[in-house]
Amino acid sequence: MLKVQEIREIIKLIDQSSIHEFTYETNGTTVSLKKADGTSSVKQQEEAVPVVQQTVPITKESVDTEEKIQTKESEQEQSKTETQVDYDVEIVSPMVGTLYTAPSPESDVYVKKGSKVESSTVVCIVEAMKLFNEIEAEVTGEIVEVLAEDGELVEYGQPLFRVKKK
């Protein structure tokens, strides 16, 4: 789905041009714009979803409203990034399988938040087709975030741990 900023930019470009009708498709989303009597009609549609149609008059007030929305969104994104944990590297799953955080159900976990790891430290096991594959950190540092839980199905490339390098 297109972001509000992207739709706003498209509206401005269409308004400034002699184009009266415009259709754009990306990732299963279609946006259609038509000029009529000084307004732009924005229709955004996703596959297998009912058509959403909205008429947006291109006026000074709508541009001001969009800027206020964008300011609020950027403030929210900024507050999210301030609360996020600082990390340098993500340890990702090299395969699809079941994640195990300990060598056996009775054992302690390999690593947890705050654990120090070396490049050869085993951080978890991913079971794939009855084979248990030990996953090493491949970096020296400290685990700052654990992103997957014991017994969880993980995908290839899925982040499992975040590490702050030392």
C-alpha positions as CSV (number, residue, x, y, z in Angstrom):
1,M,0.0,0.0,0.0
2,L,1.3,3.5,-0.8
3,K,2.1,5.9,2.0
4,V,0.2,9.1,2.4
5,Q,3.4,11.1,1.4
6,E,3.6,9.1,-1.9
7,I,0.0,9.7,-2.7
8,R,0.3,13.4,-1.9
9,E,3.3,13.7,-4.2
10,I,1.5,12.0,-7.0
11,I,-1.5,14.3,-6.5
12,K,0.8,17.4,-6.7
13,L,2.5,16.1,-9.9
14,I,-0.9,15.4,-11.6
15,D,-2.2,18.8,-10.5
16,Q,0.8,20.6,-12.0
17,S,0.6,18.6,-15.3
18,S,-1.8,18.5,-18.2
19,I,-2.6,14.9,-17.4
20,H,-6.3,14.3,-16.6
21,E,-6.2,10.6,-15.7
22,F,-3.5,8.5,-14.1
23,T,-3.3,4.9,-12.9
24,Y,-0.4,3.4,-11.0
25,E,0.0,-0.3,-9.9
26,T,2.6,-1.7,-7.4
27,N,2.6,-4.8,-5.2
28,G,-1.0,-5.6,-5.8
29,T,-2.1,-2.0,-5.1
30,T,-3.7,0.2,-7.7
31,V,-4.0,4.0,-7.4
32,S,-6.2,5.8,-10.0
33,L,-6.3,9.6,-10.2
34,K,-8.7,11.6,-12.3
35,K,-9.0,15.4,-12.6
36,A,-12.5,16.8,-12.8
37,D,-13.7,20.3,-11.9
38,G,-10.5,21.2,-9.9
39,T,-10.6,18.0,-7.8
40,S,-8.6,14.8,-7.9
41,S,-10.3,11.5,-7.3
42,V,-8.0,9.0,-5.5
43,K,-9.0,5.3,-5.7
44,Q,-6.7,2.9,-4.0
45,Q,-7.4,-0.8,-4.4
46,E,-5.7,-4.0,-3.1
47,E,-6.3,-7.5,-4.5
48,A,-9.3,-9.3,-2.9
49,V,-10.2,-6.1,-1.0
50,P,-13.2,-3.9,-1.7
51,V,-12.5,-0.7,-3.6
52,V,-11.7,2.3,-1.4
53,Q,-12.6,5.5,-3.2
54,Q,-11.9,9.0,-1.8
55,T,-12.3,12.3,-3.5
56,V,-9.6,14.7,-2.4
57,P,-9.9,18.3,-3.5
58,I,-6.5,19.9,-4.1
59,T,-6.7,23.0,-1.9
60,K,-4.5,24.9,0.4
61,E,-6.4,23.4,3.4
62,S,-5.8,19.8,2.2
63,V,-2.1,20.4,1.8
64,D,-1.9,21.9,5.3
65,T,-3.8,19.0,6.7
66,E,-1.4,16.5,5.0
67,E,1.6,18.4,6.4
68,K,0.1,18.2,9.9
69,I,-0.5,14.5,9.5
70,Q,3.1,14.0,8.2
71,T,4.5,16.0,11.1
72,K,2.6,13.8,13.6
73,E,3.7,10.6,11.8
74,S,7.4,11.7,11.8
75,E,7.2,12.6,15.5
76,Q,5.7,9.1,16.2
77,E,8.5,7.5,14.1
78,Q,11.1,9.5,15.9
79,S,9.8,8.4,19.4
80,K,9.8,4.8,18.2
81,T,13.4,5.0,17.2
82,E,14.3,6.6,20.5
83,T,12.8,3.7,22.4
84,Q,14.4,1.0,20.2
85,V,17.3,-0.9,21.5
86,D,20.7,0.0,20.0
87,Y,22.3,-2.9,18.2
88,D,25.0,-3.5,15.5
89,V,24.2,-6.9,14.1
90,E,21.2,-9.3,13.8
91,I,21.8,-13.0,14.0
92,V,19.4,-14.5,11.5
93,S,18.1,-18.0,10.9
94,P,20.0,-19.7,8.1
95,M,17.1,-22.0,7.3
96,V,13.4,-22.7,7.9
97,G,12.8,-24.8,11.0
98,T,11.9,-24.9,14.7
99,L,14.0,-22.8,17.0
100,Y,15.3,-24.2,20.3
101,T,16.9,-21.9,22.8
102,A,18.5,-24.7,24.9
103,P,20.2,-28.0,24.2
104,S,17.4,-29.9,26.0
105,P,14.1,-28.9,27.8
106,E,15.8,-29.3,31.2
107,S,18.9,-27.3,30.4
108,D,19.4,-23.5,30.7
109,V,19.1,-21.4,27.5
110,Y,22.2,-20.9,25.4
111,V,22.0,-17.1,25.6
112,K,19.6,-14.4,27.0
113,K,19.5,-10.6,27.0
114,G,22.8,-9.4,28.4
115,S,24.7,-12.5,27.5
116,K,28.3,-12.0,26.2
117,V,29.0,-13.9,23.0
118,E,32.1,-14.8,21.0
119,S,32.0,-15.6,17.3
120,S,32.0,-19.4,18.0
121,T,29.3,-19.2,20.8
122,V,26.2,-21.3,20.1
123,V,23.2,-19.1,20.5
124,C,20.4,-21.6,19.6
125,I,19.5,-24.7,17.6
126,V,17.3,-24.7,14.5
127,E,15.8,-28.1,13.7
128,A,15.1,-28.8,10.1
129,M,14.1,-32.2,8.7
130,K,15.1,-34.0,12.0
131,L,18.6,-32.4,11.9
132,F,19.6,-30.2,14.8
133,N,21.7,-27.3,13.5
134,E,23.7,-25.3,16.0
135,I,23.6,-21.6,15.2
136,E,26.7,-19.7,16.2
137,A,26.9,-15.9,16.9
138,E,29.6,-15.3,14.3
139,V,30.2,-12.0,16.1
140,T,31.7,-10.9,19.4
141,G,29.5,-8.7,21.6
142,E,26.5,-8.7,23.9
143,I,22.9,-9.9,23.2
144,V,20.7,-6.8,23.5
145,E,17.4,-8.4,22.3
146,V,16.0,-11.9,21.8
147,L,13.5,-11.8,18.9
148,A,12.3,-15.4,18.7
149,E,10.9,-17.8,21.4
150,D,11.7,-21.4,22.1
151,G,9.7,-23.8,19.9
152,E,8.8,-21.1,17.4
153,L,8.8,-21.8,13.7
154,V,11.4,-19.6,12.0
155,E,11.9,-18.6,8.4
156,Y,15.1,-18.3,6.4
157,G,16.6,-14.9,7.1
158,Q,14.3,-14.2,10.1
159,P,16.1,-12.1,12.8
160,L,16.6,-14.2,16.0
161,F,18.9,-12.0,18.1
162,R,20.3,-8.5,18.1
163,V,23.9,-8.0,19.1
164,K,25.9,-4.9,20.2
165,K,29.4,-5.4,19.0
166,K,32.3,-5.0,21.4
